[in-house]
Amino acid sequence: MSYIGVVQGARQRGWLQWSLAGALSFLVACSSSYEAPVDDRSNNLERQRAEILSSGQSGSGVARNPATASPAPQSASTSQGQVGSAATVVRPVAIGGGVRRVSSDTSTAGGGSSSQSPSAPSSVPLSSSNVQSSAPVQQQSVSSAADRPAAANQSPTTGAVHVVARGDTLYSIAWTHNLDVRTVALVNNLNPPYTIFPGQRLIVSDQAIASSALSNMPEIPASPAGENIGSSEGQRPSESVAARRTGSINTRTLDGVQWQWPADGRLLSTFSDTQARRGINIAGARGNPVYAAADGDVVYAGQGIQGAGNLVILRHSARHLSAYMYNSRVLVGEGDSVRGGDKIAEIGTGPDGRDLLHFEVRVDGKPSDPTGFLPSR
């Protein structure tokens, strides 16, 4: 072998050794672990690992052949089990400070976004548009609850309610609540003969009724709830006629009604709107006669109104009523007819223990000063 051949062989061996050393250094460098930059927008220290791509996909996470990609979404079990499928890309998700891989389906042809699998927890915050779109529905349900109509078993007219008791008449109910009896009938849609029954619920509110509607109403009978008026309806009781007032009687006519004093005693108290019983008190002895203040019909006789004792109410016209309280004895009943001066009751004892007659006058259901209707003495 010549000297030149020996030198060339040594050079070839040196180059080969250098090449092997370089390749070994390259492999060592490639085997070191790669760490992606820290995401400075994250609250947790996350390390983003490289995407795990299957064959036929590029680094963007979209298959090179979108037409061959499977468009069907995967179920929870499939998406977690087949990580390396052609339609799957594994991405990191931070949960509780750790790193977890969840799969997401790649979009089909024409789409550039990916939808998350049903098994993956949603980390997307609720958008303002979603909140605004649901707000009107909630507001509508609240307003519907506020505007919900009353129950079907309630009266369409609002107001206080009076439960009819046995022996009540429309007149006694109206008197108790300072109402015109015609208003009570109209508000409750009662029709002739205006029969009421025990347990019936009546609205007793003072509502505006046209005067024409009131004046066109027929006469309301004094029919007590749950009771029958005797055959003497419309007649004058014989005892009342026999004991009627005699002699010279001072009267006064007002609004078509001829008034006289209901008792002969002196005036004990005057009318006041602040009193519980808005009328006048007339002195007398127990058993003294109580006379009808004017012609009329008996529309209530009984003890059903609390605090009134034995009470008699007379109707003198569609607008005028009179009441006689604390009687020790009553001589008339509902449906009887009386003339002014007929004896209808006897004086009894008032709530303060004094013998007297409490006398009231109502016009259109409202208390009025009786002395404005009675004649001077």
PEMOWO-V708180 format. One record per residue. N is the residue number from 1. RES is the residue in one letter. PHI is phi in degrees with one decimal (NA if undefined). Layout:
# PEMOWO-V708180
N RES PHI
N RES PHI
This chain:
# PEMOWO-V708180
1 M NA
2 S -79.2
3 Y -65.0
4 I -66.1
5 G -65.7
6 V -66.1
7 V -65.4
8 Q -64.3
9 G -65.7
10 A -66.9
11 R -64.0
12 Q -62.6
13 R -67.4
14 G -64.6
15 W -64.2
16 L -65.5
17 Q -65.1
18 W -65.3
19 S -65.3
20 L -65.3
21 A -64.1
22 G -64.5
23 A -65.2
24 L -64.3
25 S -64.1
26 F -64.5
27 L -65.4
28 V -61.8
29 A -65.6
30 C -70.8
31 S -77.3
32 S -69.3
33 S -70.1
34 Y -96.6
35 E -122.7
36 A -75.3
37 P -60.7
38 V -72.3
39 D -75.6
40 D -74.6
41 R -91.0
42 S -93.6
43 N -75.9
44 N -106.6
45 L -78.3
46 E -110.7
47 R -112.6
48 Q -86.1
49 R -90.1
50 A -66.3
51 E -64.2
52 I -92.8
53 L -108.3
54 S -93.2
55 S -64.5
56 G 90.0
57 Q -123.3
58 S -97.1
59 G -67.2
60 S -78.4
61 G 88.9
62 V -114.5
63 A -62.4
64 R -68.0
65 N -113.8
66 P -61.3
67 A -67.2
68 T -92.9
69 A -72.5
70 S -77.7
71 P -82.5
72 A -72.7
73 P -68.4
74 Q -91.7
75 S -74.9
76 A -61.9
77 S -72.3
78 T -70.6
79 S -65.8
80 Q -90.4
81 G -90.5
82 Q -104.9
83 V -70.6
84 G -94.5
85 S -68.0
86 A -65.9
87 A -99.4
88 T -125.3
89 V -125.2
90 V -95.2
91 R -124.4
92 P -79.3
93 V -133.8
94 A -84.1
95 I -133.4
96 G 60.0
97 G 90.2
98 G -98.0
99 V -123.4
100 R -134.5
101 R -100.2
102 V -128.8
103 S -94.9
104 S -133.3
105 D -76.5
106 T -77.0
107 S -74.9
108 T -85.6
109 A -58.9
110 G 89.5
111 G -112.1
112 G -111.7
113 S -108.2
114 S -118.4
115 S -103.8
116 Q -78.6
117 S -67.4
118 P -59.1
119 S -80.4
120 A -83.3
121 P -69.2
122 S -79.8
123 S -109.1
124 V -86.0
125 P -69.9
126 L -67.0
127 S -73.1
128 S -65.5
129 S -66.8
130 N -65.3
131 V -65.0
132 Q -68.8
133 S -71.3
134 S -87.8
135 A -62.3
136 P -61.1
137 V -65.2
138 Q -64.4
139 Q -64.8
140 Q -65.9
141 S -67.6
142 V -67.8
143 S -66.4
144 S -65.9
145 A -66.8
146 A -70.1
147 D -95.2
148 R -62.4
149 P -68.2
150 A -64.6
151 A -63.6
152 A -65.9
153 N -85.7
154 Q -96.5
155 S -70.2
156 P -66.1
157 T -97.4
158 T -85.4
159 G 147.0
160 A -67.2
161 V -119.6
162 H -115.2
163 V -90.3
164 V -66.4
165 A -105.5
166 R -60.9
167 G 95.7
168 D -65.6
169 T -122.5
170 L -58.6
171 Y -69.7
172 S -67.7
173 I -66.6
174 A -62.9
175 W -63.4
176 T -59.8
177 H -105.7
178 N 55.6
179 L -121.6
180 D -75.7
181 V -60.5
182 R -68.4
183 T -63.6
184 V -60.0
185 A -65.9
186 L -71.2
187 V -61.7
188 N -95.6
189 N 55.9
190 L -84.6
191 N -114.6
192 P -54.3
193 P -90.6
194 Y 60.9
195 T -76.7
196 I -121.4
197 F -131.3
198 P -58.2
199 G 89.2
200 Q -68.7
201 R -103.0
202 L -117.4
203 I -75.4
204 V -126.9
205 S -113.9
206 D -84.9
207 Q -108.7
208 A -71.1
209 I -121.2
210 A -60.8
211 S -60.5
212 S -65.8
213 A -66.4
214 L -69.0
215 S -70.7
216 N -87.6
217 M -73.5
218 P -72.2
219 E -65.5
220 I -92.0
221 P -73.2
222 A -92.6
223 S -99.0
224 P -69.0
225 A -65.4
226 G 76.3
227 E -133.9
228 N -106.2
229 I -78.4
230 G -65.6
231 S -70.4
232 S -87.5
233 E -57.8
234 G 84.5
235 Q -102.6
236 R -89.3
237 P -60.4
238 S -62.9
239 E -65.3
240 S -67.8
241 V -68.8
242 A -66.2
243 A -103.7
244 R -67.9
245 R -68.9
246 T -125.7
247 G 90.4
248 S -76.9
249 I -120.3
250 N -84.3
251 T -130.7
252 R -144.1
253 T -103.3
254 L -146.0
255 D 56.4
256 G 81.4
257 V -115.8
258 Q -95.6
259 W -101.0
260 Q -146.8
261 W -68.0
262 P -81.5
263 A -150.3
264 D -93.5
265 G -74.4
266 R -80.1
267 L -78.3
268 L -94.6
269 S -150.3
270 T -100.1
271 F -73.6
272 S -150.8
273 D -72.6
274 T -85.8
275 Q -79.6
276 A -63.5
277 R -107.9
278 R -92.1
279 G -161.1
280 I -127.2
281 N -106.4
282 I -119.9
283 A -69.1
284 G 177.8
285 A -104.7
286 R -56.1
287 G 96.4
288 N -63.3
289 P -71.6
290 V -115.0
291 Y -106.9
292 A -66.9
293 A -74.6
294 A -165.7
295 D -61.6
296 G 174.6
297 D -121.9
298 V -82.2
299 V -105.4
300 Y -159.6
301 A -149.5
302 G 167.5
303 Q -120.7
304 G -79.6
305 I -96.5
306 Q -60.4
307 G 82.9
308 A -104.4
309 G 63.2
310 N -72.7
311 L -115.7
312 V -124.8
313 I -119.2
314 L -112.8
315 R -104.0
316 H -101.0
317 S -159.6
318 A -64.1
319 R -109.0
320 H -113.4
321 L -129.5
322 S -135.3
323 A -131.5
324 Y -132.6
325 M -113.1
326 Y 63.5
327 N -78.8
328 S -82.5
329 R -153.8
330 V -116.2
331 L -105.3
332 V -124.6
333 G -138.6
334 E -57.8
335 G 94.6
336 D -71.0
337 S -104.0
338 V -133.1
339 R -112.0
340 G -57.2
341 G 97.3
342 D -67.7
343 K -76.9
344 I -113.0
345 A -163.0
346 E -127.5
347 I -62.3
348 G -123.9
349 T -107.2
350 G -77.5
351 P -65.8
352 D -92.6
353 G 86.1
354 R -103.0
355 D -73.4
356 L -167.5
357 L -116.2
358 H -98.5
359 F -122.6
360 E -131.6
361 V -129.6
362 R -119.9
363 V -121.5
364 D 55.3
365 G 86.3
366 K -102.0
367 P -61.8
368 S -131.4
369 D -69.7
370 P -60.9
371 T -67.3
372 G -76.2
373 F -110.4
374 L -81.1
375 P -72.8
376 S -72.5
377 R -106.4
